[in-house]
């Protein structure tokens, strides 16, 4: 992925609570391309890059799952 200034992302997961759950995929849109990744670890550098603004609908849900299941902050 080229250097991005802003992305939107969304996760699809197995339920309402991360305990015993699974993230099926993470979708990222940079305004020109959409990436769908089934392994959130592959997106760690993008998701943790403070220089990239993240736009997330229901961020408390998505970010909780990413942090608890994969340690991504």
mmCIF file of the N, C-alpha and C atoms, coordinates in Angstrom:
data_MODEL
# 
_entry.id   MODEL 
# 
loop_
_atom_site.group_PDB 
_atom_site.id 
_atom_site.type_symbol 
_atom_site.label_atom_id 
_atom_site.label_alt_id 
_atom_site.label_comp_id 
_atom_site.label_asym_id 
_atom_site.label_entity_id 
_atom_site.label_seq_id 
_atom_site.pdbx_PDB_ins_code 
_atom_site.Cartn_x 
_atom_site.Cartn_y 
_atom_site.Cartn_z 
_atom_site.occupancy 
_atom_site.B_iso_or_equiv 
_atom_site.pdbx_formal_charge 
_atom_site.auth_seq_id 
_atom_site.auth_comp_id 
_atom_site.auth_asym_id 
_atom_site.auth_atom_id 
_atom_site.pdbx_PDB_model_num 
ATOM 1   N N  . UNK A 1 1  ? 0.839   -1.180  0.000  1.00 0.00 ? 1  UNK A N  1 
ATOM 2   C CA . UNK A 1 1  ? 0.000   0.000   0.000  1.00 0.00 ? 1  UNK A CA 1 
ATOM 3   C C  . UNK A 1 1  ? 0.883   1.241   0.000  1.00 0.00 ? 1  UNK A C  1 
ATOM 4   N N  . UNK A 1 2  ? 0.573   2.158   -0.865 1.00 0.00 ? 2  UNK A N  1 
ATOM 5   C CA . UNK A 1 2  ? 1.304   3.424   -0.883 1.00 0.00 ? 2  UNK A CA 1 
ATOM 6   C C  . UNK A 1 2  ? 1.008   4.206   0.390  1.00 0.00 ? 2  UNK A C  1 
ATOM 7   N N  . UNK A 1 3  ? 1.823   5.223   0.644  1.00 0.00 ? 3  UNK A N  1 
ATOM 8   C CA . UNK A 1 3  ? 1.612   6.048   1.835  1.00 0.00 ? 3  UNK A CA 1 
ATOM 9   C C  . UNK A 1 3  ? 0.257   6.734   1.756  1.00 0.00 ? 3  UNK A C  1 
ATOM 10  N N  . UNK A 1 4  ? -0.568  6.501   2.753  1.00 0.00 ? 4  UNK A N  1 
ATOM 11  C CA . UNK A 1 4  ? -1.918  7.035   2.787  1.00 0.00 ? 4  UNK A CA 1 
ATOM 12  C C  . UNK A 1 4  ? -2.012  8.111   3.862  1.00 0.00 ? 4  UNK A C  1 
ATOM 13  N N  . UNK A 1 5  ? -2.902  9.063   3.672  1.00 0.00 ? 5  UNK A N  1 
ATOM 14  C CA . UNK A 1 5  ? -3.141  10.100  4.675  1.00 0.00 ? 5  UNK A CA 1 
ATOM 15  C C  . UNK A 1 5  ? -4.379  9.796   5.500  1.00 0.00 ? 5  UNK A C  1 
ATOM 16  N N  . UNK A 1 6  ? -5.338  9.085   4.876  1.00 0.00 ? 6  UNK A N  1 
ATOM 17  C CA . UNK A 1 6  ? -6.610  8.816   5.550  1.00 0.00 ? 6  UNK A CA 1 
ATOM 18  C C  . UNK A 1 6  ? -7.171  7.502   5.014  1.00 0.00 ? 6  UNK A C  1 
ATOM 19  N N  . UNK A 1 7  ? -7.723  6.687   5.917  1.00 0.00 ? 7  UNK A N  1 
ATOM 20  C CA . UNK A 1 7  ? -8.387  5.447   5.511  1.00 0.00 ? 7  UNK A CA 1 
ATOM 21  C C  . UNK A 1 7  ? -9.690  5.306   6.289  1.00 0.00 ? 7  UNK A C  1 
ATOM 22  N N  . UNK A 1 8  ? -10.580 4.530   5.731  1.00 0.00 ? 8  UNK A N  1 
ATOM 23  C CA . UNK A 1 8  ? -11.766 4.076   6.448  1.00 0.00 ? 8  UNK A CA 1 
ATOM 24  C C  . UNK A 1 8  ? -11.604 2.573   6.597  1.00 0.00 ? 8  UNK A C  1 
ATOM 25  N N  . UNK A 1 9  ? -11.966 2.053   7.763  1.00 0.00 ? 9  UNK A N  1 
ATOM 26  C CA . UNK A 1 9  ? -11.897 0.597   7.903  1.00 0.00 ? 9  UNK A CA 1 
ATOM 27  C C  . UNK A 1 9  ? -13.078 0.061   8.697  1.00 0.00 ? 9  UNK A C  1 
ATOM 28  N N  . UNK A 1 10 ? -13.339 -1.213  8.480  1.00 0.00 ? 10 UNK A N  1 
ATOM 29  C CA . UNK A 1 10 ? -14.452 -1.891  9.134  1.00 0.00 ? 10 UNK A CA 1 
ATOM 30  C C  . UNK A 1 10 ? -14.064 -3.351  9.305  1.00 0.00 ? 10 UNK A C  1 
ATOM 31  N N  . UNK A 1 11 ? -14.491 -3.950  10.406 1.00 0.00 ? 11 UNK A N  1 
ATOM 32  C CA . UNK A 1 11 ? -14.263 -5.377  10.587 1.00 0.00 ? 11 UNK A CA 1 
ATOM 33  C C  . UNK A 1 11 ? -15.589 -6.114  10.497 1.00 0.00 ? 11 UNK A C  1 
ATOM 34  N N  . UNK A 1 12 ? -15.490 -7.380  10.145 1.00 0.00 ? 12 UNK A N  1 
ATOM 35  C CA . UNK A 1 12 ? -16.626 -8.295  10.217 1.00 0.00 ? 12 UNK A CA 1 
ATOM 36  C C  . UNK A 1 12 ? -16.210 -9.390  11.173 1.00 0.00 ? 12 UNK A C  1 
ATOM 37  N N  . UNK A 1 13 ? -17.027 -9.606  12.208 1.00 0.00 ? 13 UNK A N  1 
ATOM 38  C CA . UNK A 1 13 ? -16.662 -10.546 13.255 1.00 0.00 ? 13 UNK A CA 1 
ATOM 39  C C  . UNK A 1 13 ? -17.827 -11.493 13.560 1.00 0.00 ? 13 UNK A C  1 
ATOM 40  N N  . UNK A 1 14 ? -17.548 -12.464 14.424 1.00 0.00 ? 14 UNK A N  1 
ATOM 41  C CA . UNK A 1 14 ? -18.491 -13.552 14.667 1.00 0.00 ? 14 UNK A CA 1 
ATOM 42  C C  . UNK A 1 14 ? -19.575 -13.254 15.687 1.00 0.00 ? 14 UNK A C  1 
ATOM 43  N N  . UNK A 1 15 ? -19.574 -12.103 16.310 1.00 0.00 ? 15 UNK A N  1 
ATOM 44  C CA . UNK A 1 15 ? -20.613 -11.837 17.298 1.00 0.00 ? 15 UNK A CA 1 
ATOM 45  C C  . UNK A 1 15 ? -20.503 -10.445 17.878 1.00 0.00 ? 15 UNK A C  1 
ATOM 46  N N  . UNK A 1 16 ? -21.140 -10.279 19.026 1.00 0.00 ? 16 UNK A N  1 
ATOM 47  C CA . UNK A 1 16 ? -21.129 -8.971  19.673 1.00 0.00 ? 16 UNK A CA 1 
ATOM 48  C C  . UNK A 1 16 ? -19.980 -8.810  20.660 1.00 0.00 ? 16 UNK A C  1 
ATOM 49  N N  . UNK A 1 17 ? -19.433 -9.904  21.168 1.00 0.00 ? 17 UNK A N  1 
ATOM 50  C CA . UNK A 1 17 ? -18.359 -9.860  22.147 1.00 0.00 ? 17 UNK A CA 1 
ATOM 51  C C  . UNK A 1 17 ? -17.146 -10.610 21.616 1.00 0.00 ? 17 UNK A C  1 
ATOM 52  N N  . UNK A 1 18 ? -15.943 -10.072 21.830 1.00 0.00 ? 18 UNK A N  1 
ATOM 53  C CA . UNK A 1 18 ? -14.748 -10.718 21.290 1.00 0.00 ? 18 UNK A CA 1 
ATOM 54  C C  . UNK A 1 18 ? -14.330 -12.000 22.009 1.00 0.00 ? 18 UNK A C  1 
ATOM 55  N N  . UNK A 1 19 ? -14.828 -12.233 23.220 1.00 0.00 ? 19 UNK A N  1 
ATOM 56  C CA . UNK A 1 19 ? -14.415 -13.424 23.960 1.00 0.00 ? 19 UNK A CA 1 
ATOM 57  C C  . UNK A 1 19 ? -14.935 -14.667 23.269 1.00 0.00 ? 19 UNK A C  1 
ATOM 58  N N  . UNK A 1 20 ? -14.007 -15.478 22.787 1.00 0.00 ? 20 UNK A N  1 
ATOM 59  C CA . UNK A 1 20 ? -14.367 -16.688 22.061 1.00 0.00 ? 20 UNK A CA 1 
ATOM 60  C C  . UNK A 1 20 ? -14.775 -16.429 20.625 1.00 0.00 ? 20 UNK A C  1 
ATOM 61  N N  . UNK A 1 21 ? -14.674 -15.172 20.180 1.00 0.00 ? 21 UNK A N  1 
ATOM 62  C CA . UNK A 1 21 ? -15.074 -14.815 18.821 1.00 0.00 ? 21 UNK A CA 1 
ATOM 63  C C  . UNK A 1 21 ? -13.909 -14.790 17.854 1.00 0.00 ? 21 UNK A C  1 
ATOM 64  N N  . UNK A 1 22 ? -14.206 -14.395 16.640 1.00 0.00 ? 22 UNK A N  1 
ATOM 65  C CA . UNK A 1 22 ? -13.202 -14.345 15.580 1.00 0.00 ? 22 UNK A CA 1 
ATOM 66  C C  . UNK A 1 22 ? -13.501 -13.178 14.649 1.00 0.00 ? 22 UNK A C  1 
ATOM 67  N N  . UNK A 1 23 ? -12.439 -12.514 14.204 1.00 0.00 ? 23 UNK A N  1 
ATOM 68  C CA . UNK A 1 23 ? -12.563 -11.506 13.153 1.00 0.00 ? 23 UNK A CA 1 
ATOM 69  C C  . UNK A 1 23 ? -12.427 -12.228 11.820 1.00 0.00 ? 23 UNK A C  1 
ATOM 70  N N  . UNK A 1 24 ? -13.454 -12.112 10.986 1.00 0.00 ? 24 UNK A N  1 
ATOM 71  C CA . UNK A 1 24 ? -13.431 -12.773 9.686  1.00 0.00 ? 24 UNK A CA 1 
ATOM 72  C C  . UNK A 1 24 ? -12.642 -11.976 8.657  1.00 0.00 ? 24 UNK A C  1 
ATOM 73  N N  . UNK A 1 25 ? -12.788 -10.645 8.682  1.00 0.00 ? 25 UNK A N  1 
ATOM 74  C CA . UNK A 1 25 ? -12.039 -9.832  7.733  1.00 0.00 ? 25 UNK A CA 1 
ATOM 75  C C  . UNK A 1 25 ? -12.010 -8.375  8.180  1.00 0.00 ? 25 UNK A C  1 
ATOM 76  N N  . UNK A 1 26 ? -11.031 -7.670  7.628  1.00 0.00 ? 26 UNK A N  1 
ATOM 77  C CA . UNK A 1 26 ? -10.926 -6.222  7.809  1.00 0.00 ? 26 UNK A CA 1 
ATOM 78  C C  . UNK A 1 26 ? -10.937 -5.618  6.410  1.00 0.00 ? 26 UNK A C  1 
ATOM 79  N N  . UNK A 1 27 ? -11.822 -4.655  6.193  1.00 0.00 ? 27 UNK A N  1 
ATOM 80  C CA . UNK A 1 27 ? -11.879 -3.945  4.911  1.00 0.00 ? 27 UNK A CA 1 
ATOM 81  C C  . UNK A 1 27 ? -11.312 -2.545  5.122  1.00 0.00 ? 27 UNK A C  1 
ATOM 82  N N  . UNK A 1 28 ? -10.427 -2.133  4.216  1.00 0.00 ? 28 UNK A N  1 
ATOM 83  C CA . UNK A 1 28 ? -9.827  -0.802  4.276  1.00 0.00 ? 28 UNK A CA 1 
ATOM 84  C C  . UNK A 1 28 ? -10.058 -0.111  2.941  1.00 0.00 ? 28 UNK A C  1 
ATOM 85  N N  . UNK A 1 29 ? -10.486 1.144   3.011  1.00 0.00 ? 29 UNK A N  1 
ATOM 86  C CA . UNK A 1 29 ? -10.703 1.972   1.825  1.00 0.00 ? 29 UNK A CA 1 
ATOM 87  C C  . UNK A 1 29 ? -9.873  3.232   1.982  1.00 0.00 ? 29 UNK A C  1 
ATOM 88  N N  . UNK A 1 30 ? -9.009  3.513   0.991  1.00 0.00 ? 30 UNK A N  1 
ATOM 89  C CA . UNK A 1 30 ? -8.196  4.729   1.044  1.00 0.00 ? 30 UNK A CA 1 
ATOM 90  C C  . UNK A 1 30 ? -8.733  5.823   0.124  1.00 0.00 ? 30 UNK A C  1 
ATOM 91  N N  . UNK A 1 31 ? -9.933  5.628   -0.395 1.00 0.00 ? 31 UNK A N  1 
ATOM 92  C CA . UNK A 1 31 ? -10.537 6.610   -1.290 1.00 0.00 ? 31 UNK A CA 1 
ATOM 93  C C  . UNK A 1 31 ? -10.393 6.247   -2.751 1.00 0.00 ? 31 UNK A C  1 
ATOM 94  N N  . UNK A 1 32 ? -9.431  5.373   -3.059 1.00 0.00 ? 32 UNK A N  1 
ATOM 95  C CA . UNK A 1 32 ? -9.270  4.943   -4.441 1.00 0.00 ? 32 UNK A CA 1 
ATOM 96  C C  . UNK A 1 32 ? -9.253  3.422   -4.584 1.00 0.00 ? 32 UNK A C  1 
ATOM 97  N N  . UNK A 1 33 ? -8.887  2.725   -3.525 1.00 0.00 ? 33 UNK A N  1 
ATOM 98  C CA . UNK A 1 33 ? -8.839  1.267   -3.548 1.00 0.00 ? 33 UNK A CA 1 
ATOM 99  C C  . UNK A 1 33 ? -9.452  0.719   -2.268 1.00 0.00 ? 33 UNK A C  1 
ATOM 100 N N  . UNK A 1 34 ? -9.924  -0.512  -2.358 1.00 0.00 ? 34 UNK A N  1 
ATOM 101 C CA . UNK A 1 34 ? -10.448 -1.220  -1.200 1.00 0.00 ? 34 UNK A CA 1 
ATOM 102 C C  . UNK A 1 34 ? -9.660  -2.515  -1.045 1.00 0.00 ? 34 UNK A C  1 
ATOM 103 N N  . UNK A 1 35 ? -9.180  -2.753  0.173  1.00 0.00 ? 35 UNK A N  1 
ATOM 104 C CA . UNK A 1 35 ? -8.492  -3.995  0.497  1.00 0.00 ? 35 UNK A CA 1 
ATOM 105 C C  . UNK A 1 35 ? -9.357  -4.766  1.468  1.00 0.00 ? 35 UNK A C  1 
ATOM 106 N N  . UNK A 1 36 ? -9.440  -6.070  1.270  1.00 0.00 ? 36 UNK A N  1 
ATOM 107 C CA . UNK A 1 36 ? -10.120 -6.943  2.219  1.00 0.00 ? 36 UNK A CA 1 
ATOM 108 C C  . UNK A 1 36 ? -9.103  -7.986  2.641  1.00 0.00 ? 36 UNK A C  1 
ATOM 109 N N  . UNK A 1 37 ? -8.858  -8.027  3.930  1.00 0.00 ? 37 UNK A N  1 
ATOM 110 C CA . UNK A 1 37 ? -7.837  -8.905  4.471  1.00 0.00 ? 37 UNK A CA 1 
ATOM 111 C C  . UNK A 1 37 ? -8.451  -9.812  5.525  1.00 0.00 ? 37 UNK A C  1 
ATOM 112 N N  . UNK A 1 38 ? -8.156  -11.100 5.461  1.00 0.00 ? 38 UNK A N  1 
ATOM 113 C CA . UNK A 1 38 ? -8.688  -12.043 6.440  1.00 0.00 ? 38 UNK A CA 1 
ATOM 114 C C  . UNK A 1 38 ? -7.778  -12.203 7.653  1.00 0.00 ? 38 UNK A C  1 
ATOM 115 N N  . UNK A 1 39 ? -6.550  -11.714 7.555  1.00 0.00 ? 39 UNK A N  1 
ATOM 116 C CA . UNK A 1 39 ? -5.618  -11.780 8.684  1.00 0.00 ? 39 UNK A CA 1 
ATOM 117 C C  . UNK A 1 39 ? -5.297  -10.362 9.146  1.00 0.00 ? 39 UNK A C  1 
ATOM 118 N N  . UNK A 1 40 ? -5.899  -9.894  10.236 1.00 0.00 ? 40 UNK A N  1 
ATOM 119 C CA . UNK A 1 40 ? -5.666  -8.528  10.702 1.00 0.00 ? 40 UNK A CA 1 
ATOM 120 C C  . UNK A 1 40 ? -4.192  -8.204  10.979 1.00 0.00 ? 40 UNK A C  1 
ATOM 121 N N  . UNK A 1 41 ? -3.389  -9.224  11.284 1.00 0.00 ? 41 UNK A N  1 
ATOM 122 C CA . UNK A 1 41 ? -1.966  -8.997  11.561 1.00 0.00 ? 41 UNK A CA 1 
ATOM 123 C C  . UNK A 1 41 ? -1.257  -8.373  10.354 1.00 0.00 ? 41 UNK A C  1 
ATOM 124 N N  . UNK A 1 42 ? -1.703  -8.674  9.165  1.00 0.00 ? 42 UNK A N  1 
ATOM 125 C CA . UNK A 1 42 ? -1.076  -8.124  7.958  1.00 0.00 ? 42 UNK A CA 1 
ATOM 126 C C  . UNK A 1 42 ? -1.325  -6.626  7.803  1.00 0.00 ? 42 UNK A C  1 
ATOM 127 N N  . UNK A 1 43 ? -2.318  -6.093  8.536  1.00 0.00 ? 43 UNK A N  1 
ATOM 128 C CA . UNK A 1 43 ? -2.660  -4.673  8.459  1.00 0.00 ? 43 UNK A CA 1 
ATOM 129 C C  . UNK A 1 43 ? -2.176  -3.893  9.676  1.00 0.00 ? 43 UNK A C  1 
ATOM 130 N N  . UNK A 1 44 ? -1.454  -4.541  10.562 1.00 0.00 ? 44 UNK A N  1 
ATOM 131 C CA . UNK A 1 44 ? -1.012  -3.914  11.806 1.00 0.00 ? 44 UNK A CA 1 
ATOM 132 C C  . UNK A 1 44 ? -0.285  -2.591  11.548 1.00 0.00 ? 44 UNK A C  1 
ATOM 133 N N  . UNK A 1 45 ? 0.670   -2.542  10.624 1.00 0.00 ? 45 UNK A N  1 
ATOM 134 C CA . UNK A 1 45 ? 1.447   -1.314  10.420 1.00 0.00 ? 45 UNK A CA 1 
ATOM 135 C C  . UNK A 1 45 ? 0.569   -0.160  9.958  1.00 0.00 ? 45 UNK A C  1 
ATOM 136 N N  . UNK A 1 46 ? -0.415  -0.438  9.119  1.00 0.00 ? 46 UNK A N  1 
ATOM 137 C CA . UNK A 1 46 ? -1.327  0.617   8.654  1.00 0.00 ? 46 UNK A CA 1 
ATOM 138 C C  . UNK A 1 46 ? -2.249  1.061   9.781  1.00 0.00 ? 46 UNK A C  1 
ATOM 139 N N  . UNK A 1 47 ? -2.820  0.095   10.502 1.00 0.00 ? 47 UNK A N  1 
ATOM 140 C CA . UNK A 1 47 ? -3.782  0.425   11.558 1.00 0.00 ? 47 UNK A CA 1 
ATOM 141 C C  . UNK A 1 47 ? -3.126  1.131   12.746 1.00 0.00 ? 47 UNK A C  1 
ATOM 142 N N  . UNK A 1 48 ? -1.838  0.868   12.995 1.00 0.00 ? 48 UNK A N  1 
ATOM 143 C CA . UNK A 1 48 ? -1.141  1.489   14.123 1.00 0.00 ? 48 UNK A CA 1 
ATOM 144 C C  . UNK A 1 48 ? -0.330  2.720   13.731 1.00 0.00 ? 48 UNK A C  1 
ATOM 145 N N  . UNK A 1 49 ? -0.354  3.104   12.468 1.00 0.00 ? 49 UNK A N  1 
ATOM 146 C CA . UNK A 1 49 ? 0.401   4.275   11.998 1.00 0.00 ? 49 UNK A CA 1 
ATOM 147 C C  . UNK A 1 49 ? -0.328  5.556   12.409 1.00 0.00 ? 49 UNK A C  1 
ATOM 148 N N  . UNK A 1 50 ? 0.271   6.305   13.331 1.00 0.00 ? 50 UNK A N  1 
ATOM 149 C CA . UNK A 1 50 ? -0.358  7.537   13.829 1.00 0.00 ? 50 UNK A CA 1 
ATOM 150 C C  . UNK A 1 50 ? -0.445  8.642   12.781 1.00 0.00 ? 50 UNK A C  1 
ATOM 151 N N  . UNK A 1 51 ? 0.316   8.537   11.702 1.00 0.00 ? 51 UNK A N  1 
ATOM 152 C CA . UNK A 1 51 ? 0.274   9.581   10.673 1.00 0.00 ? 51 UNK A CA 1 
ATOM 153 C C  . UNK A 1 51 ? -0.904  9.392   9.710  1.00 0.00 ? 51 UNK A C  1 
ATOM 154 N N  . UNK A 1 52 ? -1.601  8.259   9.819  1.00 0.00 ? 52 UNK A N  1 
ATOM 155 C CA . UNK A 1 52 ? -2.764  7.989   8.972  1.00 0.00 ? 52 UNK A CA 1 
ATOM 156 C C  . UNK A 1 52 ? -4.026  8.176   9.808  1.00 0.00 ? 52 UNK A C  1 
ATOM 157 N N  . UNK A 1 53 ? -4.908  9.075   9.369  1.00 0.00 ? 53 UNK A N  1 
ATOM 158 C CA . UNK A 1 53 ? -6.186  9.274   10.048 1.00 0.00 ? 53 UNK A CA 1 
ATOM 159 C C  . UNK A 1 53 ? -7.103  8.097   9.718  1.00 0.00 ? 53 UNK A C  1 
ATOM 160 N N  . UNK A 1 54 ? -7.765  7.562   10.744 1.00 0.00 ? 54 UNK A N  1 
ATOM 161 C CA . UNK A 1 54 ? -8.692  6.454   10.552 1.00 0.00 ? 54 UNK A CA 1 
ATOM 162 C C  . UNK A 1 54 ? -10.124 6.932   10.744 1.00 0.00 ? 54 UNK A C  1 
ATOM 163 N N  . UNK A 1 55 ? -10.999 6.535   9.826  1.00 0.00 ? 55 UNK A N  1 
ATOM 164 C CA . UNK A 1 55 ? -12.424 6.810   9.920  1.00 0.00 ? 55 UNK A CA 1 
ATOM 165 C C  . UNK A 1 55 ? -13.089 5.457   10.127 1.00 0.00 ? 55 UNK A C  1 
ATOM 166 N N  . UNK A 1 56 ? -13.801 5.329   11.265 1.00 0.00 ? 56 UNK A N  1 
ATOM 167 C CA . UNK A 1 56 ? -14.364 4.031   11.620 1.00 0.00 ? 56 UNK A CA 1 
ATOM 168 C C  . UNK A 1 56 ? -15.787 4.218   12.130 1.00 0.00 ? 56 UNK A C  1 
ATOM 169 N N  . UNK A 1 57 ? -16.729 3.518   11.519 1.00 0.00 ? 57 UNK A N  1 
ATOM 170 C CA . UNK A 1 57 ? -18.098 3.519   12.028 1.00 0.00 ? 57 UNK A CA 1 
ATOM 171 C C  . UNK A 1 57 ? -18.161 2.512   13.172 1.00 0.00 ? 57 UNK A C  1 
ATOM 172 N N  . UNK A 1 58 ? -18.677 2.939   14.317 1.00 0.00 ? 58 UNK A N  1 
ATOM 173 C CA . UNK A 1 58 ? -18.744 2.107   15.516 1.00 0.00 ? 58 UNK A CA 1 
ATOM 174 C C  . UNK A 1 58 ? -17.343 1.664   15.950 1.00 0.00 ? 58 UNK A C  1 
ATOM 175 N N  . UNK A 1 59 ? -16.467 2.638   16.101 1.00 0.00 ? 59 UNK A N  1 
ATOM 176 C CA . UNK A 1 59 ? -15.066 2.382   16.430 1.00 0.00 ? 59 UNK A CA 1 
ATOM 177 C C  . UNK A 1 59 ? -14.897 1.615   17.736 1.00 0.00 ? 59 UNK A C  1 
ATOM 178 N N  . UNK A 1 60 ? -15.773 1.829   18.707 1.00 0.00 ? 60 UNK A N  1 
ATOM 179 C CA . UNK A 1 60 ? -15.608 1.126   19.976 1.00 0.00 ? 60 UNK A CA 1 
ATOM 180 C C  . UNK A 1 60 ? -15.700 -0.392  19.780 1.00 0.00 ? 60 UNK A C  1 
ATOM 181 N N  . UNK A 1 61 ? -16.554 -0.842  18.882 1.00 0.00 ? 61 UNK A N  1 
ATOM 182 C CA . UNK A 1 61 ? -16.681 -2.268  18.576 1.00 0.00 ? 61 UNK A CA 1 
ATOM 183 C C  . UNK A 1 61 ? -15.440 -2.763  17.834 1.00 0.00 ? 61 UNK A C  1 
ATOM 184 N N  . UNK A 1 62 ? -15.111 -2.121  16.707 1.00 0.00 ? 62 UNK A N  1 
ATOM 185 C CA . UNK A 1 62 ? -14.002 -2.582  15.869 1.00 0.00 ? 62 UNK A CA 1 
ATOM 186 C C  . UNK A 1 62 ? -12.672 -2.539  16.619 1.00 0.00 ? 62 UNK A C  1 
ATOM 187 N N  . UNK A 1 63 ? -12.404 -1.447  17.293 1.00 0.00 ? 63 UNK A N  1 
ATOM 188 C CA . UNK A 1 63 ? -11.119 -1.284  17.976 1.00 0.00 ? 63 UNK A CA 1 
ATOM 189 C C  . UNK A 1 63 ? -10.986 -2.223  19.168 1.00 0.00 ? 63 UNK A C  1 
ATOM 190 N N  . UNK A 1 64 ? -12.092 -2.495  19.859 1.00 0.00 ? 64 UNK A N  1 
ATOM 191 C CA . UNK A 1 64 ? -12.047 -3.451  20.973 1.00 0.00 ? 64 UNK A CA 1 
ATOM 192 C C  . UNK A 1 64 ? -11.685 -4.840  20.468 1.00 0.00 ? 64 UNK A C  1 
ATOM 193 N N  . UNK A 1 65 ? -12.310 -5.269  19.412 1.00 0.00 ? 65 UNK A N  1 
ATOM 194 C CA . UNK A 1 65 ? -12.007 -6.582  18.838 1.00 0.00 ? 65 UNK A CA 1 
ATOM 195 C C  . UNK A 1 65 ? -10.549 -6.656  18.396 1.00 0.00 ? 65 UNK A C  1 
ATOM 196 N N  . UNK A 1 66 ? -10.075 -5.646  17.668 1.00 0.00 ? 66 UNK A N  1 
ATOM 197 C CA . UNK A 1 66 ? -8.689  -5.663  17.187 1.00 0.00 ? 66 UNK A CA 1 
ATOM 198 C C  . UNK A 1 66 ? -7.694  -5.697  18.343 1.00 0.00 ? 66 UNK A C  1 
ATOM 199 N N  . UNK A 1 67 ? -7.977  -4.933  19.398 1.00 0.00 ? 67 UNK A N  1 
ATOM 200 C CA . UNK A 1 67 ? -7.059  -4.895  20.538 1.00 0.00 ? 67 UNK A CA 1 
ATOM 201 C C  . UNK A 1 67 ? -7.073  -6.206  21.324 1.00 0.00 ? 67 UNK A C  1 
ATOM 202 N N  . UNK A 1 68 ? -8.252  -6.704  21.663 1.00 0.00 ? 68 UNK A N  1 
ATOM 203 C CA . UNK A 1 68 ? -8.332  -7.901  22.503 1.00 0.00 ? 68 UNK A CA 1 
ATOM 204 C C  . UNK A 1 68 ? -7.892  -9.173  21.791 1.00 0.00 ? 68 UNK A C  1 
ATOM 205 N N  . UNK A 1 69 ? -8.192  -9.291  20.508 1.00 0.00 ? 69 UNK A N  1 
ATOM 206 C CA . UNK A 1 69 ? -7.850  -10.525 19.805 1.00 0.00 ? 69 UNK A CA 1 
ATOM 207 C C  . UNK A 1 69 ? -6.476  -10.505 19.146 1.00 0.00 ? 69 UNK A C  1 
ATOM 208 N N  . UNK A 1 70 ? -5.986  -9.296  18.799 1.00 0.00 ? 70 UNK A N  1 
ATOM 209 C CA . UNK A 1 70 ? -4.722  -9.239  18.058 1.00 0.00 ? 70 UNK A CA 1 
ATOM 210 C C  . UNK A 1 70 ? -3.709  -8.260  18.638 1.00 0.00 ? 70 UNK A C  1 
ATOM 211 N N  . UNK A 1 71 ? -4.087  -7.520  19.678 1.00 0.00 ? 71 UNK A N  1 
ATOM 212 C CA . UNK A 1 71 ? -3.168  -6.552  20.283 1.00 0.00 ? 71 UNK A CA 1 
ATOM 213 C C  . UNK A 1 71 ? -2.915  -5.332  19.419 1.00 0.00 ? 71 UNK A C  1 
ATOM 214 N N  . UNK A 1 72 ? -3.771  -5.089  18.425 1.00 0.00 ? 72 UNK A N  1 
ATOM 215 C CA . UNK A 1 72 ? -3.612  -3.948  17.524 1.00 0.00 ? 72 UNK A CA 1 
ATOM 216 C C  . UNK A 1 72 ? -4.300  -2.739  18.148 1.00 0.00 ? 72 UNK A C  1 
ATOM 217 N N  . UNK A 1 73 ? -3.555  -1.649  18.324 1.00 0.00 ? 73 UNK A N  1 
ATOM 218 C CA . UNK A 1 73 ? -4.127  -0.461  18.940 1.00 0.00 ? 73 UNK A CA 1 
ATOM 219 C C  . UNK A 1 73 ? -4.215  0.692   17.956 1.00 0.00 ? 73 UNK A C  1 
# 
